[in-house]
Amino acid sequence: ANDDVEIIYEHIPGDYVGGLNTRVAAQTPPDIAYIPDGNFYSFVSRDLLVNLQPFVEGSETINDEVVWASALGRYRYDPATGTTGEGDLYALPKDIGPTLVFINTDLFEAAGVPLPDPNVPLTWDEVIAIGTQLTVDSAGLHPNEDGFNPNDIVQWGVGDVFFENIVYGNGGRIVSEDGRTFVAADDPNTIEAIQWIADLDHVYHIRPTAETATSIGWGALFEQGRVAMTTAGRWATTNFRSVLPFAWDVIPNFVGPSGELTTYPGAEDCAFSGWSGSVGLAIMRGSVGEENAELAFRFIEYLASTEGQTEQAALGFQIPNQLELAQSDVFLQPDQPPANAQVFLEAARCERPGPWTETPLYGQWFDDAWWNGVWPAVVNDGTALAEDELADRASAFQDALDEAWASVGVDS
């Protein structure tokens, strides 16, 4: 359909973002690049992406009325304020990848546990009750039965839980709405969420320990039929369809006792929340793509259009960007699992980007204090309370966040 445009696809194996940065540093950027939403700020704040807004405004296929707001919004940038989520578009979403709870329906049925309602999220109390029924040790005992051995569990009710989903499902936040302030240490909903995850392991014994998960792998535990409920994204569907030896489906993310949800801005009447990922398509500054921006945009527009999205959705891997297309059999694929695929639509509408999309240099300011501090002490080892550990490290988080913003020329 566009015989005047030739596209050469270059694969960067391994560290994709590192490879892209190397190309940029060598002043040989590709014409068009995938920009993960978590790395968008790093690229756009360095003026490495072409402003696509003039092309979008002239497009008949890409606009706010036909594409998920939660997908488009994360690729907006206002250079005057250094803020994402508003301003012009500097990338178009290749996809929107919400996360849900995947369930092994065979385990539910074998234990005589009713399948969860796909339209009504499980509460934390319900998760504990169901998880207890579906967790057994080698003697066939459940955690609420005398003689249960927490050190010899062969099947767990709950597997991987993304902490962002539990936090957002309880109305909590990691950073403030503008991304400038670390708020988790002062947010009771967030503190409660992190503590609940830890309690699944150390109080209720319905989730694998960190040692077990590390030695076997969260994905492998579910694929082996040893976990009844686990978290994953739409991207897992293609693999699950081909490898899972049991019946499976999806249900909404869990909701906490606060009665509040932290959802994508503007999304109303949501039943649940969580985080959704995405990859954008952008034209790189200083490339031949910039010199031929109209042609480059035509390709990006095609991939983000109904035709391009139909081709990609056929693989089962992603949800179409277009609202109408996502609600059709092109995505729902009723002849293939999961049967409750419509749950992904509510997830795509309501789930928000992770905190890595809301702040610059997330891995540098967040990871050490969290994954090497809060998480192992509270969740992995159960040797500290979430409230205490977050309070002890609050200043370190904020100082590192301030430095991250300063490094991109923005005052925190």
Secondary structure, DSSP 8 states (H G I E B T S, - for coil): --TT---------S-HHHHHHHHHHTT---SEEEEEGGGHHHHHTTT-B---HHHHHT-SS-STTTB-HHHHGGGEEETTTTEESSSEES-EES-BEEEEEEEEHHHHHHTT-----TTS--BHHHHHHHHHHH-EETTS--TTSTT--TTSEEEEEE----HHHHHHTTT--SB-TTS-SB-GGG-HHHHHHHHHHHHHHHTS--S--HHHHHHH-HHHHHHTT-EEEEEEEGGGHHHHHHH--S-EEEE---B-TT-----STT--S-S---BEE-EEEEEBTTSHHHHTHHHHHHHHHHHHSHHHHHHHHTTTS-B-SBHHHHTSHHHH-TTSS-TTTTHHHHHHHH-B--HHHHSSSHHHHTHHHIIIIIHIIIIIS--S-HHHHHHHHHHHHHHHHHHHHHHTT---
